[in-house]
Amino acid sequence: MSKISKLLVLLITATLLSCSGDEDTASNIPPPANSLKKVTETTYIGGSVENYSANFNYENGILKSISDPNNRIEITYTNNKISSTIYYKNEVLQNSYAFNYNGGLLETILNTKNNFERTLYEYNNGILASEKNQSLIGGTWQTGDTQNYIFANGNITQEIRIFQNNAPYKNTHDYDTKLNPMHYMNPEVRTLLGMESIELKTVNNKTNTYKYSSASSTTPILDFTHQILYNAQNLPISVKKYTTSNTLVSEATFEYN
């Protein structure tokens, strides 16, 4: 299953649902403090400039959708975990997804529009170890690409990406000690968004990314740096990603409730 990424691959401004009634009723529960309100990102890749935005829309204190003027992801929960999402483009259904768990851990996200694409998550002692995009071919799930992770203190310190028959590609990362923008969000919301400027699966925020001549190499080569501004709650409000030649790759801003 391909992720709904790049901020939907980013998608995503429906206005907040208005609430009526007495102030003491559930309809007036505000969004959680420091939860995400809006994200914007601009990428500068291959001579092309792309702009993305995502509004996080809450109802009764719960995130119910992520949207931009033309796209919307609607979110359904079971026992406080995301159980399904529906993706609309210009109000036309595009895809629907089912979230399946093994115990408390997310195991698969299945594209229920076609039932032959999924993302498989594998764990080592409860910590995410790999993420595989798969297609159902001849009754067997075939892996198209894989990302293998090593975590330390809640952060991805190493990832090896395998794209079908291509050689594995390794990156390692340094982190700050501040909070990730997703810190106050439902953990599964991290799977709905992908950004160029920042990694959303981690506890803290990447400051440096290193590449290697091969997956077996132990000699890091600085590849990207990240410049981050924070608010008083130690959450990022601005992230800029640069190459080692100081070329701006992308920049993102974050607004919170």
N, C-alpha and C positions, 0 to 999 in steps of 0.2 A: 504494500500500500504506500502510495506517495503521501508524504506529510502535507498538511495544509500549512504551507510555510511561507517564508519571506514575508512575514506578517500577514499571512493568509495566502499565502505567499505574497502578502499580508493582507490583503483584503481590507479591509474591515472598517459609517459614523452614525448608525441609527441613533436617534435621540433617545435619551433615557426615558424609560416608561414613566409617565406621570402617575402619581399616587394620590388617591383621595381618601377622606375619612378622618376619623379622630386621630390626634397625634399619638394616642396611646395604643393604636391598633398596629398589627404586624405590618400593614401596608406602608408604614412610615419608618421602618427599620432602615437606617442609613447603611451604605456600603462599609465594610470593615475599614478601620483606620489604617492608612498607609497602603491600602490595596491600589492596584493600578487603575488609573482613570483613562489615560490616553497615551499612546506610543506613536511616535513618528520616526521614520528613517529615510535617509537619502543615500543611495549608493552611486559610486562613480567607478564603474568597471567596464573595461574594454571600450572606452570613449563614449559610453552611454550613461546618462543620468536618469535614475529611476527614483520616484518618490512614493512612499507608502505611509499609511496611517491606520491606526486601529483604535476605536473607542470601546471601552469595556462598560457594558450596560448591566446595571444591577436592578433586581426587583426583590423587595423584602430583605435586603441585605445580602442577597445571593447573586453571583454572576450568572446571568441568563443568556447573554449573547455577546459576541465580539463582531464589530461591523465597521464598514466604511460606506460611502454613499451608494456603492453598487453591489456590495457583497455582505453576507451575514452568516455567521455560524451560531446556530441555536444550540443550547446546552441543556441536557437532561441529567438529573442526578438520581442515584439510589444509595441510601445510607451515606450521604455526604460524599460519595464518589461519582465522578462522571460516568454515566452508563451509556450515553449515546450523544452524537452530535449530528446536525443536519446543516449542510452548506447550500445557501441560495446565492445565485448571481442574478441581479435584476429581477428578484422575486421568483425566479425559476429554479426549481430543485436541481442541483448538480450532483451531489453525493450525500450519502448518509453513512455513518460509522458506528459500530458497536464496540464498546470497551469491555474487555473480558479480564477477570482477575483470578489469580491463584492465591487464595488467602487474601492478604492485604496488598499484594503486589500486582501491578498492571502486567498482564501477560501478552495480550494481543489487542490490536485495533484493527477490526475487520471492516472493509468497505462493503456495506450491506446493499449498496446499489447494484453491485455485480457479483459479490460473494467470491471473487477469485483474486483479490488483492488484500494484503494485510501487512502490518508491522509486528514482528515478534520481538519481545523483550526477554532477555535471559539474565539471570542473577547469580552472584556468588556470595553466599552467606547474607542474602538480603540486599546486596549492593548491586546496582546495575552493572552488568559485565559486557553485554552486547545488544545491538539493535539491528535487526535484519528486515529488509524490505523483500517481501516474497510474493510470488504469483502461483496460483494453483494450475498446474499443467499436468494433464493426464492423470488426475486424481492425487498428485503429489505436490506438496509445497516446495517450490524451487526458489532458492535465494538469489536475488539479483545483485544486491550489494549489502555489505556488512560494516558496521562500526563497532570495534572492540574498545572497551574503556578500562582504564585503571583509575580508581578514585582514591583520594587521600583527603581526609578532613572534609568530606562532602564536595570536593572539587575534582574535575577531570584533569588529572595530571598528565595522562598519556592517552592518545587515541590512535588507533590504526584503522585506516579505511581501506576496504577491499571492494573494488568495483568490478564485478564479474571476473573476467580473465586478465585484468590489468594487475600490475605489480602493486603490492600493498604500499600505502602511503602513511608515514608516521608523523605525528605532531606531539609536542609537549607544551605545557603552559605554566606560567607563573600567575599568581593571584594577589589581589589586595586583601585587606582584612575587613572590608565593608560588606554591607548586605546586598545580595542580588535583588534586582527589581521584583522578582517573583517570590520574595521571602514571605510575604503575607498572603499569598494566593493559594488556592487549592493546588496540590502538587501536580495533578493531571493536566492542569491548564498549560503547563510547560510544554506538553506534547502538541498543542494547537498552533504554536507560533515558532517560527525560525527566523533568526536575524543575522545579518552580516556583522553587525557592530559588537555583539555581545552573545555569550553563551547563557541560556536560560535554565539549564539543568543543574547548575552548580549553586553552592552556598554563597560563594564570594564571586568577584568579578575578575576576568582575565586582564592582566596588564601586559604580558608578553607571550607571543606564540613562536615556537621554534619548529623548523623543519629538519629533515635528515636526508642524506643521500640515498638511503635505503631503509627499510623497516628494521633491519638488523644493526644499523649503524648506531653508535653511542655518542657521536659527535654532533651536538646541536648547532644549528645555524639560525640566527635570529631572523624571523620572517615578518612579523607584524608587532606593532606596539599599540597600546590603547591609552588614550588620555581621558580621564574621567573626572567630572565634577559631581559633588554630592550635596544633598540637602542636610538639614540639621538632624535628621533621623538616620544618617549614614546610608541613604539610598541614592543610587545614581540619578542625576537629572540630565546629564549630557555625557555621551560616550563618542569618541572619535577614534577611528581605526586608521593607522598609517603603515605604509611600507617602510623598510629600512632606509629608503631614499627620501623619506618624509612626504611621500605622495599620499593624499587623503583617499582612502578606499571607501569609507562610509562614515556617516554620523547619525546619531539617534538621540532623541529627547524623550523624557519620561515625565508624566504628570501623575500625581497620586491623590487619593481621597483623604 
